[in-house]
């Protein structure tokens, strides 16, 4: 469990958005999670460089994974790491869907279910409140 201070720092750093799907927390009924990019179960630390703000869906789909066997690749593909990767290097918007620009982006979209119907409807609602598309 992270401290209230750490939670506030992570929310500010992420601009109040999930660092994976870029959904804004203000329209969500659930509290966003401060997740460990490299899981504690695999030796990940509680240092700020290993923490990211994630919506519950992204955090639960990511679970303790940092890479996935995906898309017929011979080796596992790393998942997007918000501390070492830039979102726009790996993803772009295609209307209300997220399109992958790299193997990391494509694998992350698939593993975290970033384009399920519910998420795309939330992005449409975000547009009504001038929260979509998110700034870079």
Secondary structure, DSSP 4 states (H G I P E B T S, - for coil): ---HHHHHHHHHHTTTB-TTT--BGGG-SSPPEEEESS-GGGT--SSGGGEEEE-HHHHHHHTT-SEE--TT-SSPEEPP-TTTS-HHHHEEEETTEEEESSHHHHHHHHHHTTT-HHHHHHHHHHHHTT--SPP-
